[in-house]
Amino acid sequence: MLSYILYFLVGGTLVSAVAYVGSHADGKTAALVAGLPVLFIINMLLLYQHGGVSAGLSYARGALMYVPVFVACVVVTMWLLPHVQMPLALMAGVSLYLVPVVARAIPHHVDLPPAGSQLTIPATSANPAAMQSVSSHEDSAS
């Protein structure tokens, strides 16, 4: 329970700091404050404390997965902002965060025959006589 209170306090402090710096300084400084890895550090420490090395590594790998998505989110938002204004530009950019979610839902393991073997395509209900044998690329090239 203490960890959730800590998350709440750090998150609220970080959002308040970004808003304060953004209103009193420039956007680059506010982005620097927002980009500080405070939540990453706290999550790593808490996950390591409760789950050990494997939990910490799993979290770090997951965090790396979102780095390109974050960059794409920022670029899309920056490009769309002059064209469609704030709400739509931000929604389009943030919607890119769904890409890894969808990618994780796709099965990663597919059983394929070994290279160089023949693949038999079974007959379908639409064309039951269509039993075909497909050879690998090396066989057809010779």
Secondary structure, 3 states (H helix, E strand, C coil): CHHHHHHHHHHHHHHHHHHHHHHHCCHHHHHHHHHCCHHHHHHHHHHHHHHHHHHHHHHHHHHHHCHHHHHHHHHHHHHHHHHHCHHHHHHHHHHCCHHHHHHHHCCCCCCCCCCCCCEEECCCCCCCCCCEEECCHHHHHC
